[in-house]
Amino acid sequence: MPYPNISKSLDLLNRAETLIPSATQTIAKGPTQFVRGVAPVYLERGSGAKVWDVDGNEYIDLNMAVGPLSLGYCYNKIDEAVREQLEKGMTFSLMHPLEVEVAELISRVVPNAERIRYSKTGADVVSAAIRLARAHTGREKVLCCGYHGWHAWYAGTLPANAGVPDGVKRLTGVFAYNDIESLIEKLDESVAGVILEPAIFEDPKNDFLNQVRQACDEKGAVLIFDEMWTGFRLDLGGAQEYFGVDADLALFSKAIANGMPLSVISGKAEIMDLLENEVFFYTTFGGEALSLAAAKATIHEIEENDVCRLVSERGQRLKDELNELIASIEADYLACVGFPCRSLVTINHKEIDALLIKSLLQQEMIRCGMLWSGFHNLSFSHQDSEIDAILEAYKECLPITHKAVSKGAVEESLKGDPVLPVFRKTKY
Ligand SMILES: Cc1ncc(COP(=O)(O)O)c(C=O)c1O
């Protein structure tokens, strides 16, 4: 199979780079994450688990819009719900009944969702939760673990932290997943809230989440689960249900509306009720009806079709067979890890830069019709036939990559610029 012709993609990228700083609105979709000169840069349409780029090339998508497409592109029932709402109006001058219906639905399926509010982005509801934790405790510091968006309280911890006041930076500390000591040593009576992604690619070990819960209870800190990735994916009720641990506040977006922009803060009434008068959190598009219609249909579809279990079964097969394949060619620097619904190929070679190996594997996977950047963000539309096709592509691309690694010829095998880390330590 030849490498795709991506000339229209590259023309668009050149135009973007004169006008749009970093060319992208979403770093994981942007040009630094794909081999420049080989990988498509702009997609035009999708259907199920497939996408077509602006040059007309077809791929199986393993990113799925970086999380939102829990069911798949152009998924009929969701699109119908959106179309039906579109006929009646997008956003209104008074509240819309869907605000109530979707809140009731979330409250039924998500543990501890005694109160619900909506917004548009993950960062919105994360920041609302941080403010609530501060208001509830009368304290200012927060501790975090994972990625939590672009707002100041968190961006101060990133390499690109210019523009965040030092006073704000000082209020946020970080701790490490599965390292309870790294939390305990920072968690004192000045900490308002502890926020974490309850799982990323690692399983919690030594009862980590319960230990975090207990540590928060001992110091009076609010426990916040950032469920952008775990929500409506690990389980219908998210990580609280999957791991059997209660958070005080739980935050959702991504998978909840199959691609429409909606985020949700849910949690215990005694904290959430501060949103009545004390804590200010309002936004123009919060009750926008198309996204709420999509969320209602998406949650019903996930529940009725046992989507989380089925995606997990298919993802487990992908993981298992991929790890068998890796073992069969003795590429012991590779492994497929993570949860079946969202797994990752890790690369740990003693001598060769992991990003170079990733770039070569990506280059070859793209040639085989896979939009791949290391992850398997599976949707309900990745059925057995898609899993078969993904495994076939690995069967072709892994030996090519491994051969180049064994010969020390990775860099010279690349036909474009290698990918960069998501967060660059320096600008260049
Ligand atoms: C765990 C987590 N929290 C927060 C966010 C921020 O969400 P958004 O980009 O919608 O603001 C993201 C986005 O990727 C995320 O993965």
The ligand as a MOL file (V3000), in Angstrom:
LIG
                    3D

  0  0  0     0  0            999 V3000
M  V30 BEGIN CTAB
M  V30 COUNTS 16 16 0 0 0
M  V30 BEGIN ATOM
M  V30 1 C -8.7520 14.6110 32.1030 0
M  V30 2 C -9.0270 15.9080 31.4260 0
M  V30 3 N -9.4460 16.9320 32.1620 0
M  V30 4 C -9.7210 18.1370 31.6030 0
M  V30 5 C -9.5900 18.3160 30.2450 0
M  V30 6 C -9.8990 19.6580 29.6510 0
M  V30 7 O -11.0370 19.5560 28.8680 0
M  V30 8 P -11.2720 20.6270 27.6890 0
M  V30 9 O -10.1500 20.4630 26.7250 0
M  V30 10 O -12.6100 20.2510 27.1370 0
M  V30 11 O -11.3020 21.9780 28.3210 0
M  V30 12 C -9.1620 17.2660 29.4360 0
M  V30 13 C -8.9850 17.4380 27.9940 0
M  V30 14 O -8.3730 16.6650 27.3010 0
M  V30 15 C -8.8630 16.0150 30.0410 0
M  V30 16 O -8.4250 14.9730 29.3280 0
M  V30 END ATOM
M  V30 BEGIN BOND
M  V30 1 1 1 2
M  V30 2 1 2 3
M  V30 3 2 2 15
M  V30 4 2 3 4
M  V30 5 1 4 5
M  V30 6 1 5 6
M  V30 7 2 5 12
M  V30 8 1 6 7
M  V30 9 1 7 8
M  V30 10 2 8 9
M  V30 11 1 8 10
M  V30 12 1 8 11
M  V30 13 1 12 13
M  V30 14 1 12 15
M  V30 15 2 13 14
M  V30 16 1 15 16
M  V30 END BOND
M  V30 END CTAB
M  END
